[in-house]
Amino acid sequence: MSESELAPSHRALRIGLFLNGRPLEERVLRRRETVTLGPDSRCTFIVPPQGHLPARLPLFEASERGYSLVLHDEMRGRLTLDGEERSVAELRDDSMPERDGLCRVRLDGSAQGELRLGELKLLFQFIKPAPLPPRPVLPVTLRPSLFDVLLRDRRVLQYGLASFILHFGFVAYLRAMERPKQPDIEDIPDRFVRMLVQKKVEPQKPLPAKKVEPTKPAEAKKDDTQKKPAETKPGNKAPTPQKPAEDPQAAARAAAERQARMAEQMQNLGLLKMLTAKGPGGALADALKNGGPDRDADQVFREVGGVGPATGDRGLGQSRGGGPGQSQGIGGLVASGPSDGVGTGSKAEKKVRAVVQDSAPQDIDPVDLDPQAVIAKIRQYRGALVACYEAALKRNPTLAGKITLRFTIGKIGKVTQVDVEVDTMHDDDVQKCIVEHAKSWRFPAPQSGSDSVQFSYPFIFQASKS
C-alpha cells in the first residue's frame, strides 16, 4: 500500500531515539512495518554497537490489526495503555511468553511511552500523519509536445528519419533476397554422404553347432591305429584338393563391404588420422595404397605410421612409421613427432572474496551532519576498502579484524584528515591503502556551517566462507 492510498483515519507511529541524552533520530512511520533496532544495516534504526544489544532487536511487530510491543529482559520504562500508566516490568509479569520466549503487548491508537535499553532511550506515540503535498504539475501550456521537440531539435529529426530509412531498407533487402534451396542428396558428394548417413551394423550370425561324433570302442581305435596310410612313391605327388569355384559378384560385394568398414574405422580415428598420415591423401590413402580393400584390417592398421603402443621400462618404445623426432608417452599411447608442443597447462589463481561490514558513525552531532547521509556515502566508497582487503587476503588468507577511522570534514564536505583509532588487523599495507582512499572521499557539507566536523566510523573485515 502506497503512502498516497492511506486512509485519513490511519495513525502513524512516531519514534524518537536518544543516546546518552543526545537525540539521534526522529521518524514518522506512515506505513505499518516491523521496527527493529541495532548496528545491522538492515535495521530500521541503526545505532552504534552496544554490549547488551544483538545485531537486530525487534521492538514493534506489525500485523493486520496493529502494532505489538516486544518486551525484552533488558528493557525498562513506562507505557500508557487505555489511559492507564503501567511499567514494563508489570506488563512482562502479566503477559504470557510465546514460543520464542518473549512477551508481547498489543498497542492501541492512544498508546505512548518511554523505553530504555541501556544508554538508549526511545519515545513513541501514535499520531495522525499530515497529508502529503501533491506532486507539482506543469500547466498544459508549458508542456512541450513531441512535434515541438522535433521541430526545435532538427538533428534528432534527421537521426530518426535516417534510422527509419536504414531499417526499412534492410528489411526490404532481406525479403527480396532469394533464399538458398535445400540441396538434394543426389548433389552431395559420396564422402559427405558416408559421414552423415550411418551404416547399419547387422548382427553377426551365430555359427552352426558342431556335430559330435560318437566315440568308438577301444578295439575299433586299435584297428584304426594299426592301419597305415598308403605309401607314396617319391616320384608321385600327393593329390591337391580342388577349391570350389568362387562367385565373382560375391567376392566384389565382400571386398566393397570390407572397404566401407575400413573407411568408417579410419574416420573414427579423429585427430589420429591427421597425426599418422604419411602422404597427402591422409591415413586412409596410406592404408589402402599397398593392397586394396581385400587385405586384413589388423595388418592395415599395423602399417599406419605415427602411433604405436609404448614399451620399455619408462613407457616409451618404438612406433611403426612416423618421421624424425622423439616419442613421448601419454598413458599407454605414444605419438611420434617433435617433442615440443605438449603442455600441461598452468595453475589457475585461487579467487578470494572479502566482506567489509560497517555499522554507524560514532560521536557525530546530527546538527552538523545527517548520520544517514554519512552512512550512504560510506557505502558508496566501500568498494575501495574491499579491494584493499582482498589484495591482502591473497598474501594472508586468515587476515581479519576491525579498523576504526577518525574523519575530519571541512566546511565544504572534503576530508581534511584521516586517523586510525583502532586497528586489530595489524597490517601496514591494508592500513595505508585504506587511509589513502579515505582521504579522497567527500561528504555533505556541515549543516551548522562549522569549519570542521569530526566523527569515527568502524569497519569489520573478514573473508567470505562461500
VOMARDO-412540 format. One record per residue (C-alpha): x, y, z. Coordinates in steps of 0.001 Angstrom, whole numbers, plus 524288, in hexadecimal, padded with zeros to 5 digits. Each point is the difference from the previous one (the first is absolute). Example, Ala and Ser with C-alpha at 12.3 -4.5 7.8 and 13.67 -1.06 7.14 Angstrom:
residues 2
8300C7EE6C81E78 8055A80D707FD6C 
//
This chain:
residues 466
800008000080000 805C480D1A7FBDC 8004780BF080899 7F611807047F77A 7F6077F50C80202 7FFF3800EF80EFD 7F2CC8028980623 7FE6580CEF8073A 7FD307F8BB80CB4 80CB87F85D7FF71 8091D8039680B0C 80EB97FFEA7FDBE 80A4C7FBB5809D2 8090880B008044C 80CEF7FBCF80621 80AD280844805D1 80D477F9FB80364 809F680580809B1 80DAD7FB82803EF 805CF804E780CCF 7F5F880AEC80017 8035A8049C7F230 7F5F27FE6F7F51D 803D37F6577F566 7F44E7FF137F700 7F181802D47FF21 7F7307F9867F61C 7F1847FEE17FCB6 7FC787F2B37FA5B 7F446801D47F721 7FFD47F1E87FB62 7FDE47F51B809B6 80CB67F85B800E9 808147F8AF80A0A 809818090E806FE 80D7E7FAAA8036A 80B9B8060280721 80E767FC907FF86 80D15802117F913 7FBFC7F7B87F446 7FE048079E7F373 7F2C47F9567FDD7 7FA3C8059B80C9C 7F5D980AC47FFC6 8081D807EC809A0 80EB97FE207FF05 80725802D680CB1 80E2F7FE6580452 803717F26C80535 7FBE17FDD480E17 804F97F50780891 7F26F7FB1F803C5 7F951801CA7F2C1 7FFA87F5A77F544 801F0803527F1B7 7F146801477FDB1 7F6A08023980B60 7F15D800197FC9A 7F87680A8E80772 7F2D9801A97F935 7F9F57F4EC7F818 7F5D8803CB7F5DC 7F3FF7F7EE7FCC6 7F2DD802287F95A 7F9CD8045E80CCA 80AD98095F8040F 80CDD8006A80764 804ED7F75C80B16 80AFD803F18093D 80A667F56D80227 804587FFAA80E46 80E517FC518020E 806EB7FD0780CBF 808FB80BEB7FEB2 7F4A4809417FD3A 7FBA5809E180A55 7F62180B0A7FFA1 7F1988038F80113 7F47C7FF7A7F685 7F267805C07FF4B 7F5F87F5F47FB6D 7F15A8030C7FFBF 8026180C0180880 807257F83680A87 80E788018D8029E 8077B7F35B8024F 80E4C7FC08800BD 806D27F69C7F6CE 802F57F6AA80B47 7F1797FF2580381 7FC2F7FD7B7F1E8 80A597F5517FEEF 7FAE77F95E80C5B 7F1D5800857FB75 802E77FAF97F235 802267F20E7FBD8 80C867FD327F86F 7FE4F7FABD7F250 8079F7F5777F8C1 80C418083C7FEAA 80011802E080EB1 7FC4680E6C7FE6E 7F3C5806F7804BE 7F80E809037F757 7F60580A9980336 7F622805387F635 7FFE480EC17FE4D 7F3E1808057FD3B 7FF3080CEC7F8C8 801FF807F280C7A 80BE47F88A8051A 80C79807678030A 80BA17FDF4808A9 80E62800E08033D 809107F42E7FE8B 80E327FE8280432 80A147F62E7FB26 80C95802ED8071C 804CE80D447FB33 7F54F800C87F59D 7F2FA806C2802AF 7F45E7FEAA7F6E3 7F37D8082B80011 7F4477FBCA7F7EB 7F1EA804257FDA1 7F57E7FE9A7F597 7FC7580C497F877 7F7BA8037B7F45C 809958025E7F4C9 7FFA880CA67F890 7FAFA7FEED7F219 80A697FEA07F5AF 801B480BAD7F715 7FB767FD907F20C 809F57FE3F7F564 8030880C527F857 7FA017FF857F274 8036A8092C7F50B 7F4DA807147F944 7FB8D7FAB67F2F4 804FC80C067F91C 80DD27FD97804F6 8009A7F18D7FC98 8077C7FE0A7F343 7FA167F6C77F618 807847F6197F7F1 7FDFD808177F3C1 805BC80C058069A 80BCF7F842804A4 8028A7FAE57F249 7FECB80D6A7FA0C 8093D8061A809F1 80A6D7F5957FEB4 801A77FD207F188 80B6B7F7098026C 7F7327F6928077F 7F65A8004F7F4AF 80AD17FD387F631 8052F7F486807FB 7F2517FA6B80160 7FD39800BD7F15F 80D407FA207FC8A 7FDF57F4CF80988 7F2577FD407FAA5 804C17FFEF7F1E7 80B9A7F7478034A 7F7FA7F5E88075F 7F4F07FFF77F61A 8099B7FE787F4B3 806F67F4BC806DA 7F3187F8D98022C 7FC34802127F1C4 80D4C7FAD47FBAD 7FE717F3BB8082B 7F2807FD717FA5F 804EC801F37F20E 80B5F7F68A801AC 7FEB17F2AD7F9EA 800517F5C480A74 809AC7F4EA7FDBD 7F9DF7F3407FC16 801DF7F4188084C 809D87F7257F91C 7FB617F2F57FB04 806BC7F3D2804D4 803C47FCD77F202 8082580C7F7FF51 807C67FD0B80C52 80D217F92C7FDC6 800F77F1F880454 80A30802E780A8A 7F6A680938806D9 7F4C87F6697FEC5 8082E7F5A4806C0 802D58099E80B17 7F1BB803DC801C7 7F9147F3187FDD4 804037F5AF809B4 800D07F25C7FAF7 7F7C57F5FE806F6 8080C7F58480669 7F9CF7F2D77FDBF 8009F7F6A880B6E 809A97F4F37FE4B 7F9AF7F32A7FC84 8024D7F510809C8 8092E7F5527FB93 7F9CD7F2AE7FD80 801EF7F65E80AFE 80A327F58A7FD85 7FB5F7F2257FF7D 8062F7F74280A34 803047F28E7FA7E 7FDE37F47880906 80C667FA70805ED 8048A7F31C7FA7F 8030C7F446808A0 80DF17FD4280402 801367F4D27F64B 7FBB1808717F4BC 80A0680A46803CF 80A747F59780060 7FC727FB5F7F266 8007980DEE7FB1B 80D8380215805B4 804F57F3977F9B3 7FBCD804E97F2D4 80AC0807357F8FA 7FE1F8099E7F518 803B47FBA77F27C 80E088028B7FCEF 80282809AB7F533 80B187FEA97F6E0 80A2D80AA37FF54 7FC6C803587F221 7F19A80147802C3 7F9D680C64805C5 7F52480000809A8 7F335803DC7F9EF 7FC6480E198033E 7F219802D480416 7F88C808277F639 7FA6480D04804AD 7F1E18029B7FD14 7FDB980A397F599 7FDA280D9C805D5 7F500808CD7FB8A 805E580CBB7FA69 7F44F8081A80441 800B87FAD680DF2 80EA6802BE80094 7FE2080DEE7FB15 7F4F180218809A2 8085A7FB1280B59 80B69808A97FBCB 7F70C80BF67FF8C 7FAED7FD0E80DA7 80DD47FEC08055A 803E180CD27F9B2 7F43680719805C5 8029C7FA3A80D7C 80E51803F07FF2A 7FC6180DE57FBE2 7F6A88014980B7C 80A817FB4580978 809D6809B97FA9A 7F63080B2D80122 7FDAC7FCA080E3F 80E608023C802E5 7FD3380EB38009F 80C6E8079480275 808977F3E17FEB4 7FD827FF287F15D 8065980D647FE43 80B647FCF48090D 803257F2C57F9CB 7FE87802F07F185 80C337FD7C7F7DE 7FB82805F37F336 7F73780AE07FB2E 7F4467F7057FEB2 7FE747FDE180EA4 800587F39D80839 7F5CD7F9247F7A1 808848016F7F3F7 80BAB7FABE807C0 7F83C7F414803FB 7FB047FCD17F262 80BA9803AB7F78E 807297F3008018B 7F53E7F62C7FE7C 7F1DF803437FE0B 7F3A07FD76807B1 801AF7F143800A8 80B6B8007880984 7FF387FC8480E51 7FB7580BA68086D 809BD7FCFB80AFB 80B3F7FFE57F65C 7FB5B80CE97FA0D 7FF69806DB80D27 80D7C7FB09803C8 80579806C17F3FB 7FA2280D39803B4 80B82808478049A 800F98096D80B33 7F9437F8A880B11 8042E7F3C680704 7FF327F99F80D49 80A188047C809FE 80A0F7F60C80477 80BE380003808C2 8026B8037480E17 7FC6B80E6F7FE89 7F3EA7FDFB7F7CA 806DC804387F368 802577F6EF7F46D 801817FF3E7F171 7F416803167F7E9 7FE247FBEE7F221 801A280A907F5BC 8008B80E6B80364 80A3F80A317FD77 80B67805D58076C 7FE618039580E22 7FEA77F98280D18 7F5067F7C180580 7F8878051C80BA7 7F7307F76C8082B 7F20B803D58036E 7FB227F4D38086D 8017F7F3B87F7DA 800848071C7F2D8 80B85806E27F978 7FFB5809217F457 80C04802247F7B7 803AE80DD07FC45 806CC80BB580603 7FFF67FFD380EAA 7FC2080E34801E8 7F1E28047A7FF63 7FB387F75E80B0B 7FBD88089380B59 7FAEE7FD1080D6C 7F8C480CEC801D7 801DF809C080ACC 7FAB58004480DB6 7F4A58096C8011A 800C480A3680AA8 7F64D7FDA980AF9 7F62B80AEE80169 7FD34805D380D51 7F40E807978043B 7FFB6809EF80ADE 7F4E78053180860 800DD80D9780601 7F5758030C80A15 7FD1380D9880513 7F68A8045980A90 7FDD180E898023E 8080280C4B8025C 803F28029280E07 8013B80CF28074D 7F892807337F56C 7F6DB80B4C802B8 7F3817FF687F7A2 8000780EDC80020 80CD87FFFA7F862 7FE567F3FD7F741 7F4AA7F6F57FCEB 8040C7F22E80466 7F8237F9B67F517 806C78084B7F5B6 80D457FC46805A5 7FC4C7F1837FFDC 7FB84801067F1D4 80CD08065B7FBE0 8081B7F5D88073F 7F8ED7F4FA7F8E6 802D8806717F2ED 80E967FFD4802E6 8004E7F29B80679 804707F9647F35E 80D868062E80170 801607FA1180D99 7FBFF7F2A77FAC3 80A8F800F77F579 80A768034680A21 7FBD47F4B9808A9 7FF357F60F7F4D7 80DD2803827FBC4 804A67FD0F80DBC 7F84C7F33B8009D 808087FABA7F4B2 80BFD80139808AE 7F9997FBBA80CB2 7F2DD7F8D07FE96 7FDCE8005A80ECD 800F580EC28010B 7F43680626806F6 7FD0480A69809EE 7FA2680D5E802A6 804B280D7C7FBE6 7F9DC80C9380533 802DD80C747F845 7FF2A80DC580574 7FB5D8097E7F565 801A280EBF8002C 7F67C8069A7F679 8025480DB77FB0A 7F63E80AD07FD98 7FCCB7FB727F227 7FF387F18B80383 80DDE7FC367FBDC 807D57F6B08088C 80B59807C4805A1 805C97F59C808E8 7FE8C7F15080266 805697F95C80C32 7FF947F1CF8044C 7FA637FEB180DB9 7FEBD7F11F800F9 807477F5D07F7F6 7FEF87F19F803CA 804F77FB117F2C9 80DE38054E801C7 802C9800547F16F 8073180C347FB8F 7FCE97FE0F7F18F 7F1507FF0A8025D 8002D80BA980932 807AB8085E7F657 7F7177FC2C7F490 7F38D8031A807B1 804F980D31804D8 80439804267F241 7F2937FCD77FA7F 7F8C48065980B57 8073780CE87FE08 7F98D8018D7F2A1 7F1F87FE1F804EB 7F5FB80AD0800A5 7F48C801898096F 7F4C2809BC800E6 803F280D49804F9 7FD528026980E9F 7F2418053E801CD 80412808B780B58 80A65806F27F7E3 80B367FB6880898 80DBB800B37FA9C 802CA7F1C58037C 7F8377F45A804FD 805A77F35180552 7FA177F28380179 804A07F1E4800ED 7FB9A7F4B47F774 8030F7F1868029D 802377F5BA7F565 8007E7F14B80231 807FF7F8157F615 7FE427F1507FE4F 801A77F6227F501 7F3F27FA287F9A2 7FD857F1968031B 7F9287FD5A7F2FA 
//
